[in-house]
Amino acid sequence: MTRFVTYQTQQQQHCSTSTSTQLLSDNNMSKVVCVTGGSGCIGSWLVHLLLHRGYTVHATVQNLNDDNETKHLQALEGAQTNLRLFQIDLLNYDTVLAAVHGCDGVFHLASPCIVDKVRDPQVCFSL
Ligand SMILES: NC(=O)c1ccc[n+]([C@@H]2O[C@H](COP(=O)([O-])OP(=O)(O)OC[C@H]3O[C@@H](n4cnc5c(N)ncnc54)[C@H](OP(=O)(O)O)[C@@H]3O)[C@@H](O)[C@H]2O)c1
């Protein structure tokens, strides 16, 4: 119980004192991180967070010519200056290497999501 209260207090302090200006001055300006699967559900939120915190982000997509994979990332605040998009295929070593080259860290989220079309969830998930 005490630990929870302490944690919550730190979170509240952080939230109450953090502005976008302060987050950007967290000394992350020189750090470069790669987010594979940057166009995806989790990846795009992570890209948003990292840009907000001042990182330079290498985000990967499968097709640079597909607006559905790129537009929402390019529209993020900070994207114009701190976001670079890379086209990768997970099974192509050189494309992945190009995306992670020069990065201080990599968030590896890219993964094919292979799910058969669900026609009737009641039938599909009943035991
Ligand atoms: N969402 C969840 O609830 C959940 C829960 C547990 C674990 N996870 C794991 O978290 C990770 C991200 O999940 P998500 O929900 O964000 O998935 P998602 O929205 O389907 O995004 C998957 C990402 O992987 C990329 N990708 C797929 N196949 C690829 C390939 N062959 N080469 C290169 N990139 C490829 C996609 O690129 P394009 O968009 O360009 O096609 C997309 O950016 C996955 O590993 C997933 O298994 C997710």
Ligand as a Chemical Component Dictionary entry (heavy atoms), coordinates in Angstrom:
data_LIG
# 
_chem_comp.id                   LIG 
_chem_comp.type                 NON-POLYMER 
_chem_comp.pdbx_formal_charge   0 
_chem_comp.three_letter_code    LIG 
# 
loop_
_chem_comp_atom.comp_id 
_chem_comp_atom.atom_id 
_chem_comp_atom.alt_atom_id 
_chem_comp_atom.type_symbol 
_chem_comp_atom.charge 
_chem_comp_atom.model_Cartn_x 
_chem_comp_atom.model_Cartn_y 
_chem_comp_atom.model_Cartn_z 
_chem_comp_atom.pdbx_ordinal 
LIG N1  N1  N 0  -2.069 -5.442 -30.197 1  
LIG C1  C1  C 0  -2.054 -6.312 -29.174 2  
LIG O1  O1  O 0  -3.024 -6.426 -28.413 3  
LIG C2  C2  C 0  -0.826 -7.152 -28.902 4  
LIG C3  C3  C 0  -0.795 -7.981 -27.781 5  
LIG C4  C4  C 0  0.330  -8.739 -27.519 6  
LIG C5  C5  C 0  1.435  -8.672 -28.358 7  
LIG N2  N2  N 1  1.394  -7.893 -29.450 8  
LIG C6  C6  C 0  2.568  -7.854 -30.322 9  
LIG O2  O2  O 0  3.013  -6.514 -30.469 10 
LIG C7  C7  C 0  3.530  -6.343 -31.776 11 
LIG C8  C8  C 0  2.790  -5.202 -32.483 12 
LIG O3  O3  O 0  1.395  -5.456 -32.478 13 
LIG P1  P1  P 0  0.369  -4.477 -33.203 14 
LIG O4  O4  O 0  -0.978 -4.728 -32.635 15 
LIG O5  O5  O -1 0.920  -3.071 -33.188 16 
LIG O6  O6  O 0  0.397  -5.082 -34.687 17 
LIG P2  P2  P 0  -0.055 -4.423 -36.065 18 
LIG O7  O7  O 0  -0.894 -3.213 -35.858 19 
LIG O8  O8  O 0  -0.571 -5.532 -36.919 20 
LIG O9  O9  O 0  1.335  -3.926 -36.675 21 
LIG C9  C9  C 0  2.245  -4.871 -37.157 22 
LIG C10 C10 C 0  3.403  -4.107 -37.783 23 
LIG O10 O10 O 0  4.314  -5.076 -38.298 24 
LIG C11 C11 C 0  4.591  -4.747 -39.651 25 
LIG N3  N3  N 0  4.857  -5.964 -40.369 26 
LIG C12 C12 C 0  4.067  -7.062 -40.503 27 
LIG N4  N4  N 0  4.659  -7.995 -41.241 28 
LIG C13 C13 C 0  5.856  -7.495 -41.608 29 
LIG C14 C14 C 0  6.929  -7.979 -42.403 30 
LIG N5  N5  N 0  6.913  -9.199 -42.968 31 
LIG N6  N6  N 0  8.019  -7.206 -42.579 32 
LIG C15 C15 C 0  8.058  -5.979 -42.019 33 
LIG N7  N7  N 0  7.089  -5.450 -41.241 34 
LIG C16 C16 C 0  5.992  -6.203 -41.051 35 
LIG C17 C17 C 0  3.357  -4.028 -40.161 36 
LIG O11 O11 O 0  3.742  -3.200 -41.245 37 
LIG P3  P3  P 0  2.657  -2.514 -42.232 38 
LIG O12 O12 O 0  1.667  -1.746 -41.409 39 
LIG O13 O13 O 0  3.476  -1.613 -43.053 40 
LIG O14 O14 O 0  2.002  -3.626 -42.979 41 
LIG C18 C18 C 0  2.968  -3.214 -38.938 42 
LIG O15 O15 O 0  3.717  -2.032 -38.880 43 
LIG C19 C19 C 0  3.372  -7.675 -32.509 44 
LIG O16 O16 O 0  4.588  -8.359 -32.407 45 
LIG C20 C20 C 0  2.268  -8.354 -31.728 46 
LIG O17 O17 O 0  2.390  -9.760 -31.824 47 
LIG C21 C21 C 0  0.281  -7.115 -29.738 48 
# 
loop_
_chem_comp_bond.comp_id 
_chem_comp_bond.atom_id_1 
_chem_comp_bond.atom_id_2 
_chem_comp_bond.value_order 
_chem_comp_bond.pdbx_ordinal 
LIG N1  C1  SING 1  
LIG C1  O1  DOUB 2  
LIG C1  C2  SING 3  
LIG C2  C3  SING 4  
LIG C2  C21 DOUB 5  
LIG C3  C4  DOUB 6  
LIG C4  C5  SING 7  
LIG C5  N2  DOUB 8  
LIG N2  C6  SING 9  
LIG N2  C21 SING 10 
LIG C6  O2  SING 11 
LIG C6  C20 SING 12 
LIG O2  C7  SING 13 
LIG C7  C8  SING 14 
LIG C7  C19 SING 15 
LIG C8  O3  SING 16 
LIG O3  P1  SING 17 
LIG P1  O4  DOUB 18 
LIG P1  O5  SING 19 
LIG P1  O6  SING 20 
LIG O6  P2  SING 21 
LIG P2  O7  DOUB 22 
LIG P2  O8  SING 23 
LIG P2  O9  SING 24 
LIG O9  C9  SING 25 
LIG C9  C10 SING 26 
LIG C10 O10 SING 27 
LIG C10 C18 SING 28 
LIG O10 C11 SING 29 
LIG C11 N3  SING 30 
LIG C11 C17 SING 31 
LIG N3  C12 SING 32 
LIG N3  C16 SING 33 
LIG C12 N4  DOUB 34 
LIG N4  C13 SING 35 
LIG C13 C14 SING 36 
LIG C13 C16 DOUB 37 
LIG C14 N5  SING 38 
LIG C14 N6  DOUB 39 
LIG N6  C15 SING 40 
LIG C15 N7  DOUB 41 
LIG N7  C16 SING 42 
LIG C17 O11 SING 43 
LIG C17 C18 SING 44 
LIG O11 P3  SING 45 
LIG P3  O12 DOUB 46 
LIG P3  O13 SING 47 
LIG P3  O14 SING 48 
LIG C18 O15 SING 49 
LIG C19 O16 SING 50 
LIG C19 C20 SING 51 
LIG C20 O17 SING 52 
# 
